[in-house]
Amino acid sequence: MRQFHIQWHITESCNLRCKHCYQEKFEQKEDLSFEEIQKLFNNLIQFLRDKNRKLTVDITGGEPLLHKDFWKILDMLEENNTVSRCGIITNGTLLDKNTIKLLSEVKKLKVIKVSCEGVEKNVYEYFRHFPFEKFLNTLENLSNFHGEKLLIFTLFETNADQVMKLFETIEKFNLDGFIVERFFPMGKGYQLKDLTIHKKTWKTVIKNLFEACDILWDPEIVSQYRGFKVLKKNSEYQLFGAPCIIGKDGCAIMHNGDVYPCRRFPLKIGNAVLEPFEKIWDNNRGRKIKKRDLKGICGICRVKGCLGCRAFSYCVYGDDLAEDPLCILF
């Protein structure tokens, strides 16, 4: 059955203040009560059942483990048969051995993704006000999780040299792989806008990943992907591209129930506590954008099905129809 992907930001509360954070506030006062969360969830589940789809959901924040009902939310997901699998995106600071043990007991929790921007002390601590040694201890604890264990790496122009070092890190700590995503200059992170990855560097990073995973490079195929995941299977590395899901296979739900086409496309299309999810999905601007609507190189692109990254265009230009400034074909 076809999957529907939700990135659910259950709280804005966080125990870190990373320089590149997409948030601007870090308070709990707008977080939903558990009763409101149940209402939102039931609304979403009804929509998915009507569409004959299953749910894949990543719980995140802020820092999701700080939500007072975090474990109740996991139980709610675990008990619902429309939910196929769950993941957690976390800064990792609260992943002690006991927490990892409890998380391993949640059957539908298949993956934990720990965010980082560097695997060397000076790079990691530049972005995060958290001791690098404690981060390494987190990775040691994470190796005991029974599901998939991934690093989720935010790519800047200044930390691109760290990407290939991720291979060594996952080997050292017995992790399953890593995800590479580009930095978006928004929220608190707007102050680092000058560190946004350049097109040439982005292309080089992708080529290096293809070479490391022994895959032939085809820029027309690659241009459709917004991020990449490397998984270690036995003694080999596999590379997966992440296509855009805007308007197709998912969206983001925020701490207060607001729904965005994706987290990096902060255009409110509804509130899942207050409105039927069917209405929200019909209102999704991402479903209405066609190639003929796009400007610049995106409007004449020869790659079928690719619309560029509408979220990045919106972030950089304030116009979701503008050309994708990071397209590697032009």
Disulfide bonds with the S-S distance in Angstrom:
none
